[in-house]
Amino acid sequence: MPYKQAVEELKVKLKGLRSQFELQSRHSPIEFVTGRVKPIASILDKASKKGIPLDRLETEMQDIAGLRIMCQFVDDIKNVVELLRKRNDFEIVEERNYISHKKASGYRSYHLVIRYPVQTIAGEKKILAEIQIRTLAMNFWATIEHSLNYKYDGMIPEDIQLRLQRAAEAAFRLDEEMSLIRDEIREAQAFFTKKKELQQRNNS
């Protein structure tokens, strides 16, 4: 239960950041936020594979509670990380930069492990949660890789691994190309938003 509570509270807080940017008519580095609590079967499976004793799950398994922040541009990831570092409602205990230092598979993302205080009827309980920050292209690739890992039980055939690595590079090139026309995209989005607001006012 504390993990579910943490995910719901953090989703509200992180979505609130996006709303604050929108109220100021500024580009939000956060496109959208999702969150989940790892199912019990997955927790037990991971504990078995990693050799984590069940009585140490709370201190050794960092992603029972997981949040994912999607960004439009690679530069947005850095801005989101800075925003999270400034917060005082949780403590960052670990950072892993898989964007500058991608995994061998091609996986790219920025991970923060936080210690988040949850208020329960028994008092305050601090739990570990993982926040993954990535672009939409990185997320598309990671979702496909996760499905293939599940299908092949972590033993993806070599030819598919090579294709995945090439796809990861293609996704990153897409992010780089989008970054080059970032200002044009932002202007177009701002123009579209203002046009939609004017239409809504006229209709009302």
C-alpha positions as CSV (number, residue, x, y, z in Angstrom):
1,M,0.0,0.0,0.0
2,P,2.7,2.6,0.8
3,Y,4.2,2.1,-2.7
4,K,0.8,2.7,-4.4
5,Q,0.3,5.8,-2.3
6,A,3.8,7.1,-3.3
7,V,3.2,6.5,-7.0
8,E,-0.2,8.4,-6.9
9,E,1.3,11.3,-4.9
10,L,4.3,11.6,-7.1
11,K,2.2,11.5,-10.3
12,V,0.1,14.4,-9.0
13,K,3.2,16.4,-8.1
14,L,5.1,15.8,-11.3
15,K,2.0,16.5,-13.4
16,G,1.7,19.7,-11.4
17,L,5.1,20.8,-12.7
18,R,3.8,20.6,-16.2
19,S,0.7,22.6,-15.3
20,Q,2.9,25.4,-13.9
21,F,4.8,25.7,-17.1
22,E,1.6,25.8,-19.1
23,L,0.1,28.5,-16.8
24,Q,3.1,30.7,-17.6
25,S,2.8,29.9,-21.4
26,R,6.3,28.3,-21.2
27,H,7.5,25.1,-22.9
28,S,7.1,22.3,-20.4
29,P,10.1,19.8,-20.4
30,I,7.6,17.2,-19.2
31,E,5.3,15.8,-21.9
32,F,3.5,13.3,-19.7
33,V,3.9,11.2,-16.6
34,T,3.1,7.5,-15.9
35,G,3.6,5.4,-12.8
36,R,3.1,1.9,-11.6
37,V,3.7,-0.5,-8.7
38,K,5.6,-3.6,-9.7
39,P,3.2,-6.7,-9.5
40,I,4.0,-9.1,-6.7
41,A,4.9,-11.9,-9.2
42,S,7.5,-9.6,-10.8
43,I,8.9,-8.6,-7.4
44,L,9.4,-12.2,-6.4
45,D,10.9,-13.1,-9.8
46,K,13.4,-10.3,-9.7
47,A,14.3,-11.0,-6.1
48,S,15.0,-14.6,-7.1
49,K,17.2,-13.6,-10.1
50,K,19.1,-10.9,-8.2
51,G,19.4,-13.0,-5.0
52,I,17.6,-10.5,-2.8
53,P,16.2,-11.9,0.4
54,L,12.6,-11.2,0.9
55,D,13.2,-9.5,4.3
56,R,15.5,-7.0,2.5
57,L,13.2,-6.1,-0.4
58,E,12.4,-2.6,1.0
59,T,16.1,-1.6,1.1
60,E,17.5,-3.5,-1.9
61,M,14.8,-3.4,-4.6
62,Q,14.7,0.2,-5.9
63,D,11.9,0.0,-8.4
64,I,8.9,-1.5,-6.6
65,A,7.4,1.9,-7.1
66,G,8.2,3.3,-10.6
67,L,7.5,6.7,-12.3
68,R,8.3,7.5,-15.9
69,I,8.6,11.1,-17.2
70,M,8.4,11.5,-21.0
71,C,10.1,14.4,-22.7
72,Q,9.9,15.7,-26.2
73,F,13.6,16.6,-26.5
74,V,16.9,15.2,-25.1
75,D,17.7,18.7,-23.6
76,D,14.4,18.5,-21.7
77,I,15.7,15.5,-19.7
78,K,18.5,17.6,-18.2
79,N,16.0,20.3,-17.3
80,V,13.7,17.8,-15.6
81,V,16.6,16.3,-13.6
82,E,17.6,19.8,-12.4
83,L,14.0,20.5,-11.3
84,L,13.9,17.2,-9.3
85,R,17.3,17.9,-7.7
86,K,15.9,21.2,-6.3
87,R,12.9,19.5,-4.6
88,N,12.9,19.0,-0.8
89,D,9.9,16.6,-0.6
90,F,12.2,13.6,-1.3
91,E,15.9,12.7,-1.2
92,I,17.8,11.5,-4.3
93,V,19.9,8.5,-3.3
94,E,21.3,7.5,-6.7
95,E,21.5,8.8,-10.3
96,R,22.2,6.6,-13.4
97,N,22.9,8.3,-16.7
98,Y,22.1,5.8,-19.5
99,I,22.0,8.6,-22.1
100,S,25.7,9.6,-21.9
101,H,26.6,6.0,-21.0
102,K,24.1,3.8,-22.9
103,K,23.7,0.1,-22.1
104,A,25.3,-2.5,-24.4
105,S,21.7,-3.3,-25.6
106,G,21.3,0.3,-26.8
107,Y,19.0,1.3,-23.9
108,R,19.0,5.0,-23.1
109,S,17.3,6.7,-20.2
110,Y,18.1,8.8,-17.1
111,H,17.3,7.1,-13.8
112,L,16.9,8.7,-10.4
113,V,16.4,6.5,-7.3
114,I,14.6,8.5,-4.6
115,R,13.7,8.0,-0.9
116,Y,10.2,9.3,-0.6
117,P,8.3,9.8,2.8
118,V,4.8,8.4,2.8
119,Q,2.4,9.3,5.7
120,T,0.6,6.3,7.0
121,I,-1.7,5.7,10.0
122,A,1.3,4.0,11.6
123,G,3.5,7.2,11.0
124,E,6.0,8.2,8.3
125,K,7.4,5.4,6.2
126,K,10.3,6.2,3.8
127,I,10.3,4.0,0.7
128,L,12.6,3.8,-2.4
129,A,11.1,4.7,-5.8
130,E,12.7,4.9,-9.3
131,I,12.0,7.8,-11.7
132,Q,12.9,7.1,-15.3
133,I,13.2,10.2,-17.6
134,R,13.4,9.6,-21.3
135,T,12.3,10.9,-24.7
136,L,9.3,9.5,-26.5
137,A,11.7,7.8,-29.0
138,M,13.7,6.2,-26.2
139,N,10.5,5.0,-24.6
140,F,9.3,3.4,-27.8
141,W,12.5,1.5,-28.1
142,A,12.6,0.5,-24.5
143,T,9.0,-0.8,-24.6
144,I,9.8,-3.0,-27.6
145,E,13.0,-4.3,-25.9
146,H,11.1,-5.1,-22.7
147,S,8.5,-7.1,-24.6
148,L,11.3,-9.1,-26.5
149,N,13.1,-9.7,-23.2
150,Y,9.9,-11.1,-21.7
151,K,9.3,-13.3,-24.8
152,Y,12.8,-14.8,-24.8
153,D,13.3,-14.8,-21.0
154,G,16.3,-12.4,-21.3
155,M,18.0,-14.5,-24.0
156,I,17.2,-12.4,-27.1
157,P,18.7,-14.1,-30.3
158,E,21.8,-12.4,-31.6
159,D,20.3,-11.3,-34.9
160,I,17.4,-9.6,-33.1
161,Q,19.9,-8.0,-30.6
162,L,21.8,-6.5,-33.6
163,R,18.6,-5.1,-35.1
164,L,17.6,-3.7,-31.7
165,Q,21.0,-1.9,-31.4
166,R,20.5,-0.4,-34.9
167,A,17.0,0.6,-34.0
168,A,18.3,2.3,-30.8
169,E,20.8,4.3,-32.8
170,A,18.1,5.3,-35.3
171,A,15.9,6.4,-32.4
172,F,18.7,8.5,-31.0
173,R,19.4,10.1,-34.4
174,L,15.7,11.0,-34.5
175,D,16.0,12.7,-31.1
176,E,19.1,14.6,-32.4
177,E,17.3,15.7,-35.6
178,M,14.3,16.9,-33.6
179,S,16.6,18.8,-31.3
180,L,18.0,20.7,-34.3
181,I,14.5,22.1,-35.1
182,R,13.4,22.3,-31.5
183,D,12.7,26.1,-31.6
184,E,10.6,25.7,-34.7
185,I,8.6,22.9,-33.1
186,R,8.1,24.9,-29.9
187,E,6.9,28.0,-31.8
188,A,4.5,25.8,-33.9
189,Q,3.1,24.2,-30.7
190,A,2.7,27.6,-28.9
191,F,0.9,29.0,-32.0
192,F,-1.4,25.9,-32.1
193,T,-2.2,26.2,-28.4
194,K,-3.0,29.9,-28.7
195,K,-5.2,29.3,-31.7
196,K,-7.1,26.6,-29.9
197,E,-7.6,28.9,-26.9
198,L,-9.0,31.6,-29.1
199,Q,-11.4,29.2,-30.8
200,Q,-12.6,28.0,-27.4
201,R,-13.2,31.6,-26.2
202,N,-15.1,32.5,-29.5
203,N,-17.3,29.4,-29.2
204,S,-18.1,30.2,-25.6
